[in-house]
Amino acid sequence: MGRYRFVHTADIHLDSPLIGLANVDDHVARRIRTATREAFDALVSRSIEEEVDFLIIAGDLYDGDWRDYQTGLFFTRQMGRLKEAGISVFLLYGNHDAESRITRHLQLPDNVKVFSSRRPETFRIDGLGVALHGQSYARPDIEHNLVPSYPEPIPGMLNVGVLHTGLGGRGGHENYAPCTLEDLVHKGYDYWALGHVHGREVIREHPHIVFPGNLQGRHVRETGPKGAVLVEVEDRAIRELSPFDVDIVRWARLDVDVADAERFEDVVDRIRARIERAVREEAGGRLLACRIELLGRTVAHEELVVSTKRLLAETRAAALGLGDEVAWIERVMVATEPARDSAAVSAREDALGELSRMLDAAHEDETLLSKLEEDIGRFADTLPYELRTKTEDRVLEMAVKRNYGALVGEVRAYLLARLAIRD
């Protein structure tokens, strides 16, 4: 048996469609759209360079049915590279690429072993003393615990369980193939290669229970380093886990404190400095895709609120000024507060004060709230499920959740800012 190494990856979502790229520079958009392929290519290349013995893919290799055969051909080509290097691959399908969702298929090289969706299956690597146990999804919504039906550990071998599971809805993910930590521990395996949760996490050691996270962040909810896990084994014991980062584009949320900034230009300077620091400390040499959130009480608040297009353009210009494919700005969120006291504004005896008092009382106006429900609530109900449940737009989220008080507050802030600019 001696020493050997394997790579554990999951949630590759190959050729996943990316949203939020409207009005984005074509070159940057193309880079982001191809990131899942480039990351997988990098995973294969690095696995070959590191001379690993085998690769585990613990579900969601694909994001759904292929649009055409190019997705399958790309994957087959990568598997051929691994075969040439003598690396075996153990592939399990999850909720996104369940058997019932994939209508196109290609024959894979014989170094790829696919776990059955009908019942748990065991693959042995006798030369290394490894037994891998797993079951693919037959359909996307597996709602029962698969662990009890997995085979008993084989004595004298390193037993690896491969499972696509929510593990109790961890990280806000759907709780598919639900199970508990105790279920996994009591099974008696040495390593659980999990998938489905997109954040990298070592849940436990001895036995090791690991989510590698997804291979490539696809939006701003998937920030930080992404990739796989390199596992080193010696004498049938897990000796070391190492991050195996292969992401091509790295996502980041950057808070920028603009308190006491007196001018719009001062705010842009602070944004530029924050981007530069993030590139140095967080990007790791990759294209850094950023969402900026401005915080703090500033006299520039009103100008920021009413000049969002200019603000985004200036912020993107600051990122472009750092070089080609260094940083890209997805969105700028203005969460600042006005320097002037809102109570003082409401106490004024002019049109601005009257409007402020009217908007302050709006969240208790039953007629208005009923009208909002009739118009905005019904409109929100007609939106596609994905848009309603995964929107990154703050105002749309308020509408979907029927949070009309917050929605009125958003309108209040915008109207008062516009009027204050003219005051």
C-alpha positions as CSV (number, residue, x, y, z in Angstrom):
1,M,0.0,0.0,0.0
2,G,2.6,2.6,1.1
3,R,2.0,6.2,0.2
4,Y,-0.4,7.6,-2.4
5,R,-2.5,10.7,-3.1
6,F,-5.9,11.4,-4.6
7,V,-7.9,14.5,-5.5
8,H,-11.5,15.0,-4.2
9,T,-13.6,17.5,-6.2
10,A,-17.3,18.1,-6.7
11,D,-19.8,20.7,-8.0
12,I,-17.9,21.5,-11.2
13,H,-21.1,22.6,-13.0
14,L,-19.4,22.4,-16.3
15,D,-20.6,25.0,-18.8
16,S,-23.0,26.4,-16.2
17,P,-24.8,29.5,-17.6
18,L,-23.8,32.6,-15.7
19,I,-26.2,35.4,-14.9
20,G,-25.6,39.1,-14.3
21,L,-23.3,39.6,-17.3
22,A,-25.5,42.1,-19.2
23,N,-23.7,45.3,-20.2
24,V,-20.3,43.7,-19.4
25,D,-17.2,44.2,-21.5
26,D,-17.2,41.3,-24.0
27,H,-13.7,40.3,-23.1
28,V,-14.4,40.0,-19.4
29,A,-17.8,38.3,-20.0
30,R,-16.1,35.7,-22.2
31,R,-13.5,35.1,-19.5
32,I,-16.1,34.5,-16.8
33,R,-18.3,32.4,-19.0
34,T,-15.5,30.0,-19.8
35,A,-14.2,29.9,-16.2
36,T,-15.7,26.5,-15.3
37,R,-14.0,24.8,-18.3
38,E,-10.7,26.5,-17.7
39,A,-10.8,25.6,-14.0
40,F,-11.5,21.9,-14.9
41,D,-8.7,21.9,-17.4
42,A,-6.4,23.3,-14.7
43,L,-7.6,20.6,-12.3
44,V,-6.7,17.9,-14.8
45,S,-3.3,19.5,-15.6
46,R,-2.4,19.9,-12.0
47,S,-3.5,16.3,-11.1
48,I,-1.1,15.1,-13.8
49,E,1.7,17.3,-12.6
50,E,1.3,16.1,-9.1
51,E,1.1,12.5,-10.3
52,V,-1.9,11.7,-8.2
53,D,-3.2,8.1,-8.2
54,F,-6.9,8.8,-8.7
55,L,-9.6,11.5,-8.9
56,I,-13.0,11.5,-7.2
57,I,-15.9,13.6,-8.6
58,A,-18.6,13.7,-5.9
59,G,-21.6,14.9,-8.0
60,D,-22.8,17.8,-10.1
61,L,-20.1,17.5,-12.8
62,Y,-22.7,19.0,-15.1
63,D,-25.2,21.8,-14.4
64,G,-28.0,20.0,-16.1
65,D,-28.7,18.6,-19.5
66,W,-26.1,19.5,-22.2
67,R,-27.1,22.2,-24.7
68,D,-25.2,20.1,-27.3
69,Y,-22.5,17.5,-27.4
70,Q,-19.6,19.9,-26.9
71,T,-19.9,19.7,-23.1
72,G,-19.5,15.9,-23.2
73,L,-16.7,16.1,-25.7
74,F,-14.8,18.5,-23.6
75,F,-15.1,16.2,-20.5
76,T,-14.2,13.1,-22.5
77,R,-11.0,14.9,-23.8
78,Q,-10.0,15.7,-20.2
79,M,-10.6,12.1,-19.2
80,G,-8.4,10.9,-22.0
81,R,-5.6,13.1,-20.7
82,L,-5.9,11.5,-17.3
83,K,-6.0,8.0,-18.8
84,E,-2.8,8.7,-20.7
85,A,-1.2,9.7,-17.3
86,G,-2.5,6.5,-15.6
87,I,-5.0,8.3,-13.4
88,S,-8.3,6.6,-12.6
89,V,-11.5,8.6,-12.1
90,F,-14.5,7.7,-9.9
91,L,-17.6,9.7,-10.9
92,L,-20.8,10.1,-9.0
93,Y,-23.8,12.0,-10.4
94,G,-25.7,14.4,-8.1
95,N,-29.0,16.4,-8.3
96,H,-27.9,18.7,-11.2
97,D,-26.7,15.8,-13.4
98,A,-29.0,13.0,-12.2
99,E,-29.7,10.2,-14.6
100,S,-33.2,11.5,-15.3
101,R,-31.9,15.0,-16.3
102,I,-29.2,14.1,-18.8
103,T,-30.6,13.0,-22.1
104,R,-27.3,13.0,-24.1
105,H,-24.5,10.6,-23.4
106,L,-21.1,9.7,-24.7
107,Q,-19.0,6.6,-24.0
108,L,-16.2,7.5,-21.6
109,P,-12.7,6.1,-21.5
110,D,-12.2,3.0,-19.4
111,N,-10.3,4.8,-16.7
112,V,-13.6,6.4,-15.6
113,K,-15.8,4.4,-13.3
114,V,-19.3,5.7,-12.8
115,F,-21.3,4.8,-9.7
116,S,-24.6,3.2,-10.4
117,S,-27.9,5.1,-9.7
118,R,-29.8,1.9,-9.0
119,R,-28.0,0.8,-5.9
120,P,-24.8,1.6,-4.0
121,E,-21.7,0.2,-5.7
122,T,-18.1,-0.5,-4.6
123,F,-15.0,0.0,-6.7
124,R,-11.7,-1.5,-5.5
125,I,-8.2,-0.5,-6.2
126,D,-6.4,-3.5,-4.9
127,G,-2.9,-2.3,-5.7
128,L,-3.5,0.6,-3.3
129,G,-5.8,-1.1,-0.8
130,V,-8.7,1.3,-1.5
131,A,-12.4,0.6,-1.6
132,L,-14.7,3.4,-2.9
133,H,-18.4,3.2,-2.1
134,G,-21.1,5.4,-3.7
135,Q,-24.4,5.8,-5.4
136,S,-25.4,8.3,-8.1
137,Y,-28.7,10.1,-8.2
138,A,-31.4,8.6,-10.4
139,R,-33.5,11.8,-10.1
140,P,-32.7,15.3,-8.8
141,D,-34.8,15.3,-5.7
142,I,-33.5,12.4,-3.6
143,E,-35.2,12.9,-0.3
144,H,-34.2,9.8,1.6
145,N,-31.0,8.9,3.4
146,L,-28.7,6.8,1.2
147,V,-26.1,6.1,3.9
148,P,-27.8,3.1,5.5
149,S,-27.8,1.2,2.2
150,Y,-24.0,1.8,1.5
151,P,-21.9,-1.4,1.9
152,E,-20.1,-2.2,5.1
153,P,-16.4,-1.2,5.2
154,I,-14.0,-3.8,3.8
155,P,-11.5,-4.9,6.4
156,G,-7.9,-4.1,5.6
157,M,-8.6,-1.4,3.1
158,L,-9.0,2.4,3.1
159,N,-12.8,2.8,2.8
160,V,-13.9,6.0,1.0
161,G,-17.6,6.9,0.9
162,V,-18.7,9.1,-2.0
163,L,-21.9,11.0,-1.4
164,H,-23.8,14.0,-2.7
165,T,-25.7,15.3,0.3
166,G,-27.0,18.5,1.9
167,L,-26.0,17.1,5.3
168,G,-28.9,18.8,7.0
169,G,-29.2,21.7,4.6
170,R,-25.7,23.0,5.3
171,G,-24.8,26.3,3.8
172,G,-28.5,27.0,2.8
173,H,-28.4,24.2,0.2
174,E,-31.3,21.9,-0.5
175,N,-31.2,19.0,1.9
176,Y,-31.0,16.3,-0.8
177,A,-30.0,12.7,0.3
178,P,-30.4,13.9,4.0
179,C,-28.2,12.4,6.6
180,T,-26.5,13.3,9.9
181,L,-22.9,13.6,10.9
182,E,-23.5,10.6,13.2
183,D,-24.7,8.5,10.2
184,L,-21.4,9.1,8.4
185,V,-19.2,8.5,11.5
186,H,-21.0,5.3,12.4
187,K,-20.6,3.8,9.0
188,G,-17.0,3.1,9.7
189,Y,-15.4,4.5,6.6
190,D,-12.1,6.3,6.7
191,Y,-13.0,9.2,4.4
192,W,-16.2,10.7,3.2
193,A,-15.9,12.5,-0.1
194,L,-18.9,14.7,-0.1
195,G,-20.4,17.0,-2.7
196,H,-23.4,19.5,-3.0
197,V,-22.3,22.2,-0.5
198,H,-20.3,24.9,-2.4
199,G,-18.2,26.0,0.6
200,R,-15.0,24.1,1.3
201,E,-15.1,22.6,4.8
202,V,-13.5,19.8,6.7
203,I,-16.4,18.8,8.9
204,R,-14.4,16.3,11.0
205,E,-11.2,14.3,11.1
206,H,-10.8,10.6,11.9
207,P,-12.9,9.8,10.1
208,H,-12.4,12.6,7.7
209,I,-15.7,14.1,6.4
210,V,-15.0,16.7,3.7
211,F,-16.8,19.1,1.4
212,P,-14.2,20.4,-1.2
213,G,-16.6,23.2,-2.3
214,N,-17.2,24.0,-5.9
215,L,-14.4,24.1,-8.4
216,Q,-15.0,27.6,-9.7
217,G,-17.1,30.4,-8.1
218,R,-19.9,31.4,-10.5
219,H,-21.3,34.5,-8.8
220,V,-20.8,36.8,-5.8
221,R,-22.3,34.3,-3.4
222,E,-19.4,32.0,-4.0
223,T,-16.4,34.1,-2.8
224,G,-12.8,33.2,-2.0
225,P,-10.5,30.5,-3.2
226,K,-12.1,27.6,-5.0
227,G,-10.9,24.2,-6.2
228,A,-10.5,20.7,-4.8
229,V,-8.8,18.9,-2.0
230,L,-5.6,16.9,-2.3
231,V,-5.5,13.9,0.1
232,E,-2.3,12.2,1.1
233,V,-2.5,8.6,2.5
234,E,0.1,6.5,4.2
235,D,-0.3,3.0,5.6
236,R,-4.1,3.1,5.1
237,A,-4.4,6.4,7.1
238,I,-5.2,9.9,6.0
239,R,-2.1,11.9,6.7
240,E,-2.7,15.3,5.2
241,L,-5.4,17.4,3.4
242,S,-4.2,20.3,1.2
243,P,-6.3,22.9,-0.8
244,F,-6.0,22.4,-4.5
245,D,-7.0,25.8,-5.8
246,V,-7.6,25.9,-9.6
247,D,-10.2,28.7,-9.9
248,I,-9.7,31.1,-12.8
249,V,-11.9,34.0,-11.7
250,R,-12.1,34.7,-7.9
251,W,-15.1,36.5,-6.5
252,A,-14.9,38.9,-3.6
253,R,-17.2,41.2,-1.6
254,L,-15.4,44.4,-0.7
255,D,-16.7,46.8,2.0
256,V,-15.5,50.4,1.6
257,D,-15.9,52.8,4.5
258,V,-16.5,56.2,3.1
259,A,-17.4,57.9,6.4
260,D,-16.3,61.6,6.4
261,A,-15.6,61.5,2.6
262,E,-16.6,65.0,1.5
263,R,-16.7,64.6,-2.3
264,F,-17.7,62.0,-4.9
265,E,-14.1,62.0,-6.0
266,D,-12.9,61.1,-2.5
267,V,-15.2,58.1,-2.5
268,V,-13.8,56.9,-5.8
269,D,-10.3,57.2,-4.4
270,R,-11.2,55.0,-1.4
271,I,-12.8,52.5,-3.7
272,R,-9.6,52.4,-5.8
273,A,-7.4,51.8,-2.8
274,R,-9.7,49.0,-1.6
275,I,-9.6,47.2,-4.9
276,E,-5.8,47.5,-5.1
277,R,-5.5,46.0,-1.6
278,A,-7.9,43.1,-2.5
279,V,-5.9,42.4,-5.7
280,R,-2.7,42.2,-3.6
281,E,-4.1,40.1,-0.7
282,E,-7.0,38.1,-2.1
283,A,-6.8,37.5,-5.9
284,G,-3.8,35.1,-5.9
285,G,-2.9,36.2,-9.4
286,R,-6.4,35.6,-10.8
287,L,-9.0,38.0,-12.2
288,L,-10.8,39.4,-9.2
289,A,-14.6,39.9,-9.7
290,C,-15.8,42.3,-7.0
291,R,-19.0,43.6,-5.5
292,I,-18.4,46.9,-3.7
293,E,-20.6,48.0,-0.8
294,L,-20.1,51.6,0.4
295,L,-20.7,52.1,4.1
296,G,-20.6,55.0,6.6
297,R,-22.2,58.5,7.1
298,T,-21.0,61.0,4.5
299,V,-22.0,64.3,3.0
300,A,-21.5,62.7,-0.3
301,H,-24.5,60.3,0.4
302,E,-27.0,62.1,-1.7
303,E,-24.7,62.4,-4.8
304,L,-23.9,58.7,-4.5
305,V,-27.5,57.6,-4.4
306,V,-28.6,59.6,-7.4
307,S,-25.4,59.0,-9.5
308,T,-25.2,55.2,-9.5
309,K,-24.4,54.8,-13.2
310,R,-21.6,57.3,-13.0
311,L,-20.4,55.6,-9.8
312,L,-20.3,52.2,-11.4
313,A,-18.5,53.5,-14.4
314,E,-15.9,55.3,-12.3
315,T,-15.4,52.2,-10.2
316,R,-14.9,50.0,-13.3
317,A,-12.5,52.5,-14.7
318,A,-10.5,52.3,-11.4
319,A,-10.4,48.5,-11.8
320,L,-9.4,48.7,-15.5
321,G,-6.6,51.1,-14.6
322,L,-4.9,48.3,-12.6
323,G,-4.2,46.4,-15.8
324,D,-5.7,43.8,-18.2
325,E,-7.7,41.1,-16.4
326,V,-6.7,42.2,-12.9
327,A,-10.1,43.2,-11.5
328,W,-13.7,43.6,-12.7
329,I,-16.6,45.2,-10.8
330,E,-19.9,43.4,-10.9
331,R,-21.9,45.9,-8.9
332,V,-21.6,48.9,-6.5
333,M,-24.0,48.9,-3.6
334,V,-24.7,52.2,-1.9
335,A,-25.4,51.6,1.8
336,T,-24.2,54.9,3.1
337,E,-26.2,57.3,5.4
338,P,-26.7,61.0,5.0
339,A,-24.7,63.4,7.1
340,R,-27.8,65.4,7.9
341,D,-30.1,64.1,10.6
342,S,-33.3,62.5,9.2
343,A,-35.3,63.8,12.1
344,A,-34.2,67.3,11.3
345,V,-35.2,66.9,7.7
346,S,-38.7,65.7,8.8
347,A,-39.0,68.8,11.1
348,R,-38.5,71.2,8.3
349,E,-41.5,73.4,7.3
350,D,-40.9,73.2,3.5
351,A,-41.6,70.7,0.7
352,L,-38.7,68.5,1.7
353,G,-39.9,68.2,5.2
354,E,-43.5,67.6,4.2
355,L,-42.4,64.8,1.8
356,S,-40.2,63.3,4.5
357,R,-43.1,63.2,7.0
358,M,-45.4,61.7,4.4
359,L,-42.9,58.9,3.5
360,D,-42.2,58.2,7.2
361,A,-45.9,57.5,7.7
362,A,-46.3,55.5,4.5
363,H,-45.4,52.1,6.0
364,E,-48.5,52.4,8.2
365,D,-50.9,53.5,5.3
366,E,-53.1,50.5,4.8
367,T,-54.5,51.8,1.5
368,L,-51.0,52.2,0.1
369,L,-49.8,48.8,1.4
370,S,-52.9,47.2,-0.2
371,K,-52.1,48.9,-3.5
372,L,-48.5,47.7,-3.3
373,E,-49.6,44.2,-2.7
374,E,-52.1,44.4,-5.6
375,D,-49.6,45.7,-8.1
376,I,-46.0,44.8,-7.0
377,G,-46.9,41.6,-5.0
378,R,-48.8,40.1,-7.9
379,F,-46.0,41.1,-10.4
380,A,-43.4,39.4,-8.1
381,D,-45.4,36.2,-8.1
382,T,-45.2,36.0,-11.9
383,L,-41.4,36.0,-12.0
384,P,-39.4,32.8,-12.7
385,Y,-38.5,30.8,-9.6
386,E,-34.8,31.2,-10.0
387,L,-35.2,35.0,-10.2
388,R,-37.4,35.1,-7.2
389,T,-35.2,32.9,-5.0
390,K,-31.7,33.9,-6.0
391,T,-32.0,37.6,-6.9
392,E,-29.1,39.8,-5.9
393,D,-31.2,43.0,-6.4
394,R,-32.1,44.5,-3.0
395,V,-35.3,46.2,-4.2
396,L,-36.6,43.1,-6.0
397,E,-35.9,41.0,-2.9
398,M,-38.0,43.4,-0.9
399,A,-40.9,43.0,-3.3
400,V,-40.6,39.2,-3.4
401,K,-40.6,39.0,0.4
402,R,-43.5,41.5,0.7
403,N,-41.3,43.8,2.8
404,Y,-43.2,46.9,1.7
405,G,-42.0,48.9,4.6
406,A,-38.4,48.5,3.5
407,L,-39.4,49.1,-0.1
408,V,-41.0,52.5,0.9
409,G,-37.9,53.3,2.9
410,E,-35.8,52.7,-0.2
411,V,-38.0,55.0,-2.2
412,R,-37.8,57.6,0.6
413,A,-34.0,57.6,0.6
414,Y,-33.8,58.0,-3.1
415,L,-36.4,60.8,-3.4
416,L,-34.9,62.7,-0.4
417,A,-31.5,62.4,-1.9
418,R,-32.6,63.8,-5.2
419,L,-34.3,66.7,-3.6
420,A,-31.4,67.4,-1.2
421,I,-29.1,67.7,-4.2
422,R,-31.2,70.6,-5.4
423,D,-31.7,72.1,-1.9
